[in-house]
Structures are given as C-alpha cells and as structure tokens.
Amino acid sequence: MSQFSKKTVLITFGRSFLSLHLARLMGAAGHEVLISDSVPFPITRFSAPVRRAFRTPRPRYEPVEWTRAVAHIAREEGVDLVVPVHEGTEILANTIRRYPDLFPGGSKCFFSDFEVEACLENKYEFQAALKALGIPTLDFALVRSQHELEALEFDRPFALKPVYSRGSQQVHKVTPGELPRGLSFEAANPWIAQEWANGTSYCSYSVCRNGQVKAHAVYPVRYAIDGTSCVTFESARHEGIDAWVHDCVKAFNFTGQMGLDFIEVPGRGLFAVECNPRSTSGILLFDPETRVDRAFFGVNDEVIVPKPGARKMLGPGMLMYGWRKSARQGNTFGGFLRDYLRTDGVIFTPRDPAPSLALPLAMGNILAEAARYRVNIPEAFMHDHEWDGADA
C-alpha cells in the first residue's frame, strides 16, 4: 500500500448495504476487514474482503454487553479503527461515556464525543445549535405536549416528527388549524415542529477528522421512500452545500461520518433540515479508485470526492418502492424502468458475487426481525440498532 500501512478495521451493523460497500472499499485498499452484527447472517459476512464476522448482543437492548463485545473484538484482533454504522454510533459513544473502563481503547472509535453526537442527532438541539451559531434555519419549535402543539404560532404547513427518529418514520405534515390528535408524548423523545418549505432537496455525506472535511459527496433527492429515504444516488456538485458543511464541521470540531439533509428554497437560500452524525448512503458514491479509506485515517490533504457522474442504487429498495407515485414527483413506470436499468446496484459486483447470492438468506434475517419486534420491514432493518436518547 502507498502512503500508509495496512490497517485492521472493524465495521459494525454488517446487515447494512453501507457496511458491505465500506468493507469492499477498505478491502480494495488492502486493509483487513472484520464485521459484526446481532443477526446471524448479515450480508457483509459473505463479502470476500471480510476476514471474520462476529455475532454480538443487540445494541439497543443490551448496550453495555454490546460495547463489551465490540471492545473484546478490537482488543483480541488488534483493530486499528472501529467504524460503527447506523445509530450504533450514538449507542457506543454514550456507553463509553458512562462506562469508560468497558472500552479502554475507545480512541480507536471513529466518532466524536457523545455530547457532540447527541446534539447533532437530536433534531431540535441541532437546529438550536445552528441558530446559536448565527446560521439561518427554517422556523422550528419544541413540542412536549398537546398543549404546546395547540399553542404553536405557525401560519403555514409544518413537519412534526420526534427529535429522535430516522427516515420517514412518524413524520406528519400538519396544516395550521388541522392539528393531529392522539400523539404520544415522551419526555425523553419530544417532537419538533419545523416549517415545511418547498424547494430542491439534497443530501450530503462527509468523512471528517478534527473539524476538517476529508471526503465529501452531494446528491439530490430523486427516488426515495415516501419522498424522504433515498434509494438512488447520483453525485452532484453544489458549492453552497460544500461551504456550509465545511463551516459546520469546523464549528463542531467534528470527527466521524456526517450526513445532512438540505432544502434549497427559491428566494430564501439553503437550509439544513436535519443532521445524521454517522454513516449515510452517500458512502455508496465512492468507488475503490477514489481511495476514500484515506479519509477515515485522515492521511489525505485534499478532499476526496466521488467520480463525476457516479450513480448507485439500493436495488431491493428500488424494486420495492421506486415504481410508486410517492417515490418521486411525476413518477411514471417507464421512467422508473429506464432509471433502474441504467443505474448500478450496490450489492452485485463481479469481483465479489457472494453477497448477491446470499441476499435471500440476509433478507430472511430482516423478516425474522420484523416478526420478532412486530414492526414493518423498513423498521425491522434497523430496529435493534436505533437510539432514541436513552442512557445505557
């Protein structure tokens, strides 16, 4: 390897296509890859670059035991970098904060201090932090009760969602005078009311070290589950988003992976809707030739970006949701079919075919999780790795 030596990397949440793609990127760069998950057959365990897969406790329900298991793997396998995927990031950061002796080598973990992670993950606290920094925001308010909901002074439609939520889960579009009834109000997970603005939606993904952006991708929201959770990704350039992200990462002195959702409103400018301080689908736009592994170790000087025109899709998600009217404004079946056929999936590659062959087995995990927790398939995929602000 050029520039720096071979490393051993542990990637969690091996059932994720993001983990699969990251494992391939790390393996192609010559690093040794380990993965972990709480389900028995995560898709990434079948990937050729993966030397070993580990079954662990469930982060959401057994955070201390899970952290102890990750620490044991890191110690026994000589891991140089632990890259948690999905909200295991916040769970691991929180548990290490509360029980530092569980993971003496916690500095090997690729995320920021828990206080930073928690602020960015909380949709209300993130907006409040932006406002304190003098960064323009959409109108927003904290809603902790039906009384506070009825007292809101919004004169235009707004989104109502829990401060800890993901994707399109529990998002209500509310028209003033037509407030929802029967909402559950939890002290640890209140709601945020946020102005519903119309404009062009974008997402960004960045790999950061000590307040510096080391790798960065921007993609418009095209095909998405209920218009919010993308299933296709196409690299774009947006200087306004680039500058916004650099300023944000510097202000929080952030280390780790960061995903941001933006909306560009005609006549008003660019606004960040929410932040995901962890791995997001933007990682899929990087291919082995970009050597994005260097960004995780902070050894590159110039920001690494995807190749121009890079396009990827989550094939199963595209097949399940992409053809629906709700997936894209003005969607037609012919347009969906054209885009599906000309976009590369992230699962199959001739250099690593086993994960695609194991897809039915891997999906069996998710069906079992859906039955176990009595949730739908999109929720089941992430359910035991979700974090809603609870302490370990």
KAPE-V135743 format. One record per pair of residues at least 12 apart in sequence whose ideal C-beta (glycine too) atoms are under 8 Angstrom apart, sorted by the first residue. I is the first residue (numbers start at 0). J is the second residue. D is the distance in Angstrom with one decimal. If there is no record, write none. Layout:
I;J;D  I;J;D
This chain:
0;28;6.8  0;29;4.4  2;293;6.9  2;298;5.9  3;293;7.5  3;296;6.4  3;298;5.1  5;29;5.3  5;30;5.9  5;31;6.7  6;30;4.9  6;31;7.3  6;79;4.2  6;80;6.3  6;296;6.8  7;30;7.0  7;31;4.5  7;33;6.9  7;76;6.2  7;77;5.6  7;78;5.1  7;79;5.2  7;80;7.8  8;25;5.1  8;30;5.3  8;31;7.1  8;32;5.6  8;33;7.0  8;78;7.0  8;79;6.7  8;80;5.1  8;81;7.9  8;82;6.3  8;295;7.8  9;33;4.6  9;34;7.3  9;35;6.7  9;69;7.2  9;72;6.0  9;73;6.0  9;76;7.1  9;78;4.6  9;80;7.3  9;81;4.9  9;82;7.0  10;22;5.7  10;25;7.6  10;32;6.7  10;33;7.2  10;34;5.0  10;35;7.6  10;43;7.2  10;82;5.0  10;84;6.3  11;34;7.4  11;35;5.1  11;36;7.1  11;55;7.9  11;58;8.0  11;69;6.9  11;81;7.5  11;82;7.3  11;83;4.7  11;84;5.4  11;85;8.0  11;87;5.0  11;91;7.9  12;35;7.9  12;36;6.1  12;41;7.7  12;83;7.2  12;84;3.9  12;85;4.9  12;87;5.7  12;384;5.7  13;34;3.8  13;35;6.2  13;36;4.0  13;41;3.3  13;42;7.1  13;43;3.9  13;44;5.8  13;52;6.2  14;36;5.3  14;38;5.7  14;41;4.0  14;42;6.0  14;43;7.3  14;361;6.6  14;364;6.1  14;365;7.3  14;380;7.2  15;41;7.9  15;43;7.4  15;84;5.4  15;85;6.4  15;278;7.9  16;42;7.2  16;283;7.4  16;313;6.0  16;345;5.2  16;346;6.5  17;84;5.7  17;85;7.9  17;278;5.2  17;279;7.5  17;280;6.5  17;282;5.6  17;283;7.0  18;34;6.3  18;41;7.5  18;43;4.8  18;84;5.0  18;278;8.0  19;42;5.7  19;43;4.5  19;46;5.9  19;345;7.1  19;346;7.1  19;354;5.9  20;282;6.0  20;283;5.4  20;345;5.5  21;82;6.8  21;84;7.4  21;278;7.3  21;282;5.9  22;34;6.2  22;43;5.3  22;46;5.3  22;48;5.4  22;49;5.6  23;46;6.3  23;48;5.9  23;287;7.2  23;348;7.4  23;351;6.1  24;282;7.8  24;285;6.4  24;286;7.8  24;287;6.0  24;291;5.9  24;292;6.0  25;48;6.8  25;292;5.5  26;46;7.5  26;47;7.1  26;48;2.3  26;49;7.5  27;48;7.2  27;287;3.7  28;287;7.0  28;290;6.0  28;292;4.2  28;293;7.9  30;292;6.3  31;50;5.6  32;46;7.9  32;48;4.9  32;49;5.1  32;50;6.2  33;49;7.1  33;50;6.1  33;51;5.4  33;52;7.5  33;53;6.9  33;72;6.7  33;76;5.9  33;78;6.8  34;49;5.5  34;51;8.0  34;52;5.1  34;53;7.3  35;52;7.1  35;53;4.3  35;54;7.5  35;55;4.9  35;68;7.4  35;69;6.7  35;72;6.4  36;52;7.4  36;53;7.9  36;54;7.1  36;55;6.8  37;54;7.0  37;55;5.6  37;56;6.3  37;57;4.5  37;58;7.1  37;65;7.6  37;383;5.8  37;384;7.8  38;54;8.0  38;364;4.1  38;367;7.7  38;368;6.9  39;54;6.3  39;364;6.9  40;357;7.2  40;360;5.0  40;361;5.8  40;363;7.1  40;364;5.5  41;361;6.6  41;364;6.9  42;346;7.4  42;354;5.1  42;357;6.2  42;358;6.7  42;361;3.8  43;354;7.1  45;353;4.3  45;354;4.8  45;356;7.6  45;357;4.3  45;361;7.8  46;351;5.6  46;353;6.8  46;354;5.4  47;350;7.6  47;351;4.9  47;353;6.7  48;351;7.3  51;76;7.5  53;68;7.4  53;72;5.5  55;68;4.4  55;69;6.8  55;72;8.0  56;68;6.0  57;383;4.1  57;384;7.9  58;86;7.9  58;87;4.9  58;90;4.5  58;91;7.4  58;383;6.7  58;384;5.3  58;386;7.9  59;90;6.9  59;382;7.3  59;383;4.8  59;384;6.2  59;385;5.6  59;386;6.9  60;383;6.4  62;90;5.2  62;93;7.3  62;94;4.8  62;391;4.2  63;94;6.1  63;98;6.5  63;101;6.8  63;391;5.6  65;87;7.8  65;90;7.2  65;91;7.8  65;94;7.7  66;90;7.8  66;91;5.9  66;94;4.2  66;95;6.6  66;98;7.3  66;101;5.1  66;102;5.9  66;391;7.6  67;101;5.5  67;102;7.9  69;81;6.5  69;91;6.7  69;102;7.2  70;101;5.9  70;102;4.1  70;103;7.6  70;104;7.0  70;105;8.0  73;102;7.7  73;104;5.8  73;107;6.2  74;104;6.7  78;107;6.3  79;107;6.6  80;107;5.9  80;108;8.0  80;109;5.8  80;295;6.4  80;296;7.0  81;107;5.4  81;108;4.6  81;109;6.5  82;109;4.9  82;256;7.9  82;278;7.4  82;295;6.8  83;108;7.0  83;109;7.4  83;110;6.7  83;277;7.2  83;278;7.9  84;277;7.1  84;278;4.6  85;277;6.4  85;278;6.8  85;381;5.8  85;384;4.8  85;385;7.9  86;120;7.6  86;165;7.4  86;277;6.6  86;381;7.4  86;384;5.6  86;385;5.3  86;386;4.2  87;384;5.1  87;386;8.0  88;110;5.1  88;116;6.5  88;255;7.0  88;256;7.9  88;276;6.8  88;277;4.1  88;278;7.6  89;113;7.5  89;116;5.3  89;117;6.6  89;120;5.6  89;276;7.7  89;277;7.4  89;386;4.4  90;384;7.5  90;386;5.1  90;391;7.4  91;108;6.3  91;110;7.3  92;108;7.4  92;110;5.4  92;111;7.5  92;112;7.2  92;113;4.2  92;116;4.9  92;117;7.9  93;113;5.1  93;116;7.9  93;117;7.3  93;386;7.5  93;390;6.7  93;391;5.7  94;391;4.2  95;108;7.2  95;113;7.5  96;112;7.6  96;113;4.2  97;390;6.7  97;391;5.2  98;391;6.9  109;254;7.2  109;255;5.6  109;256;7.3  109;295;6.3  110;254;6.7  110;255;4.1  110;256;8.0  110;276;7.4  110;277;7.4  111;251;7.3  111;252;7.6  111;253;5.4  111;254;5.0  111;255;5.4  111;276;7.0  115;251;5.6  115;252;7.6  115;253;6.4  115;276;7.4  116;255;7.6  116;276;5.2  117;388;7.4  118;251;7.8  119;251;6.9  119;253;7.7  119;257;7.5  119;274;4.6  119;275;8.0  119;276;4.0  120;163;6.8  120;274;7.3  120;275;7.4  120;276;5.8  120;386;7.4  121;162;5.0  121;163;6.6  121;388;7.0  122;160;6.9  122;161;7.8  122;162;4.7  122;163;7.6  122;164;7.5  122;191;4.8  122;193;7.6  122;273;5.2  123;139;6.9  123;141;5.1  123;162;4.7  123;189;7.3  123;191;4.5  124;162;7.3  125;271;7.8  125;273;6.5  125;274;5.0  126;139;4.7  126;191;7.2  126;193;7.3  128;251;7.9  129;247;8.0  129;271;6.7  132;250;5.7  134;246;7.8  134;247;7.7  134;271;7.7  135;268;6.7  135;270;6.6  136;270;6.3  136;271;7.5  137;193;5.7  137;194;4.1  137;196;5.7  137;262;7.9  137;270;5.1  137;272;7.2  138;153;6.9  138;157;7.6  138;193;7.3  138;194;4.1  139;191;5.9  139;192;6.5  139;193;4.6  139;194;7.0  140;153;7.8  140;191;7.3  140;192;4.8  141;162;7.7  141;189;5.9  141;190;7.6  141;191;6.4  141;192;7.9  142;159;6.9  142;184;8.0  142;189;6.1  142;190;4.2  142;191;6.9  142;192;5.3  143;184;6.2  143;186;7.5  143;189;4.5  143;190;7.6  144;184;5.5  145;180;7.9  145;182;7.0  145;184;7.1  148;178;5.9  148;179;8.0  148;182;7.3  148;190;7.6  148;192;7.5  149;178;6.3  151;175;7.9  151;192;5.7  153;173;7.9  153;175;5.5  153;192;6.5  153;194;7.1  154;175;6.0  155;175;7.1  155;194;6.6  155;195;7.1  156;172;6.1  156;173;6.5  156;174;5.3  156;175;7.4  156;195;4.2  157;172;7.8  157;173;5.5  157;175;7.9  157;192;5.0  157;193;6.0  157;194;5.4  157;195;5.2  158;170;6.0  158;171;7.1  158;172;6.2  158;173;7.4  158;192;7.3  158;193;4.9  158;194;7.8  158;195;5.2  159;171;4.4  159;172;8.0  159;173;5.1  159;179;7.0  159;182;8.0  159;190;5.6  159;191;7.5  159;192;5.4  159;193;7.9  160;190;6.5  160;191;6.2  160;193;7.6  161;185;7.9  161;188;5.1  161;189;7.3  161;190;5.7  161;191;7.7  161;387;7.5  162;188;6.2  162;189;5.8  162;190;6.9  162;191;5.2  162;388;7.6  163;188;5.0  163;386;6.9  163;387;4.1  163;388;5.1  164;387;8.0  165;275;7.6  165;381;6.9  165;385;7.0  166;224;6.8  166;227;6.1  166;228;4.1  166;377;6.8  167;224;5.8  167;225;4.1  167;226;7.5  167;227;4.2  167;228;5.6  168;378;6.8  170;225;7.9  170;227;6.9  172;195;6.0  173;192;7.4  187;387;6.9  187;388;5.0  187;389;6.5  188;387;4.9  188;388;5.7  193;272;7.2  196;262;5.4  196;264;4.8  196;267;7.6  196;270;6.8  197;264;7.0  198;262;4.7  198;263;4.9  198;264;4.0  198;265;6.2  198;267;7.9  199;219;6.8  199;262;7.0  199;263;4.7  200;219;6.9  200;220;3.9  200;260;7.1  200;261;6.9  200;262;5.3  200;263;8.0  201;217;5.9  201;218;6.9  201;219;5.4  201;220;6.7  201;235;7.2  201;237;6.3  201;240;6.1  201;260;7.8  201;261;4.6  201;262;7.7  201;263;6.9  202;217;7.3  202;218;5.6  202;219;7.9  202;220;6.4  202;229;6.5  202;258;6.4  202;259;6.9  202;260;5.6  202;261;7.1  202;279;7.1  202;280;7.6  202;281;6.5  203;215;6.9  203;216;6.8  203;217;5.0  203;218;7.9  203;240;5.4  203;244;5.5  203;257;7.9  203;258;6.8  203;259;4.8  203;261;6.9  203;281;6.6  204;216;4.8  204;218;8.0  204;256;7.2  204;257;7.4  204;258;5.1  204;279;5.1  204;280;7.2  204;281;2.2  204;282;6.1  204;284;7.6  205;244;5.6  205;248;6.6  205;256;7.2  205;257;4.9  205;258;7.8  205;259;8.0  205;281;7.8  206;256;5.8  206;291;6.7  206;294;4.0  206;295;6.0  206;303;7.8  207;248;4.9  207;253;4.9  207;254;5.9  207;255;6.2  207;256;7.4  207;257;6.0  208;254;5.6  208;294;7.5  208;297;3.8  209;252;6.6  209;254;5.9  209;297;7.4  210;248;5.9  210;249;4.7  210;251;7.4  210;252;4.2  210;253;6.3  210;254;7.8  211;248;7.0  211;249;7.4  211;297;7.9  212;244;6.2  212;245;5.4  212;248;5.3  212;302;5.7  213;293;7.6  213;294;3.6  213;295;7.8  213;297;6.1  213;299;5.9  213;302;6.5  213;303;6.7  214;285;7.0  214;289;7.9  214;291;5.0  214;294;3.7  214;299;7.8  214;302;6.5  214;303;4.1  214;304;7.2  215;241;6.7  215;244;6.5  215;302;5.4  215;303;7.5  215;304;5.9  216;234;6.1  216;281;4.3  216;282;7.9  216;284;4.7  216;285;7.0  216;304;6.5  216;305;5.1  217;234;7.2  217;235;5.1  217;236;6.7  217;237;4.9  217;240;5.2  217;241;7.2  217;281;7.9  218;232;4.8  218;233;5.5  218;234;6.1  218;235;5.8  218;281;6.4  218;284;6.6  219;233;6.8  219;235;5.7  221;233;6.8  221;327;6.1  221;338;8.0  222;312;7.6  222;317;6.5  222;320;7.6  222;321;4.7  222;326;5.1  222;327;5.2  222;330;7.9  222;335;7.6  222;338;7.1  223;326;6.2  223;327;7.2  224;316;6.9  224;320;4.9  224;325;8.0  224;326;6.9  224;377;6.7  225;325;5.4  225;326;7.8  226;325;6.3  226;326;7.3  226;327;7.8  226;328;7.8  228;377;7.6  229;280;5.9  230;312;6.1  230;313;4.7  230;316;3.8  230;317;4.9  230;320;6.1  230;321;5.8  230;326;7.4  231;310;7.4  231;311;7.4  231;312;4.4  231;313;7.7  231;317;6.5  231;321;7.2  231;338;6.8  231;342;6.1  232;280;5.8  232;281;7.0  232;283;5.6  232;284;5.6  232;309;8.0  232;310;7.0  232;311;4.9  232;312;7.0  233;308;7.8  233;309;7.3  233;310;4.8  234;284;5.0  234;304;7.7  234;305;4.3  234;306;7.2  234;307;6.8  234;308;6.6  234;309;4.1  234;310;7.4  239;263;7.6  239;268;8.0  239;269;5.1  240;259;7.9  240;261;6.0  240;269;6.8  243;259;8.0  243;261;7.6  243;269;6.3  243;271;7.0  244;257;7.5  244;259;6.5  247;259;7.5  247;271;7.5  253;276;7.2  255;276;6.2  255;277;6.9  256;276;7.5  256;277;5.6  256;278;4.7  256;279;7.1  256;282;7.5  257;274;6.7  257;275;7.2  257;276;5.5  257;277;7.7  258;274;7.3  258;275;4.0  258;276;7.9  258;277;7.2  258;278;7.6  258;279;3.0  258;280;7.7  258;281;6.2  259;271;5.4  259;273;7.5  259;274;5.4  259;275;7.4  260;272;4.4  260;273;5.2  260;274;7.9  260;275;7.8  280;313;7.5  283;311;4.4  283;345;5.2  284;305;4.0  284;309;4.6  284;311;6.2  285;303;7.4  285;305;5.5  285;309;7.8  286;305;7.5  286;306;6.5  286;309;7.0  288;306;7.2  289;303;5.5  289;304;7.5  289;305;6.5  289;306;6.8  290;303;7.0  291;303;5.3  310;341;7.8  310;342;5.0  310;343;6.5  311;342;6.8  311;343;5.7  311;344;7.4  311;345;5.3  312;339;7.3  312;342;4.5  312;343;7.1  312;344;5.8  312;345;7.1  313;344;7.4  313;345;6.3  314;344;3.7  314;345;7.3  314;346;5.9  314;347;7.7  315;346;7.8  315;358;7.4  315;362;7.4  317;339;5.7  317;342;7.8  317;344;8.0  318;339;7.7  321;335;5.3  321;338;7.6  321;339;6.6  322;335;4.6  322;336;7.9  346;358;6.4  365;379;5.3  365;380;5.3  366;379;7.5  368;380;7.4  368;382;6.1  368;383;7.0
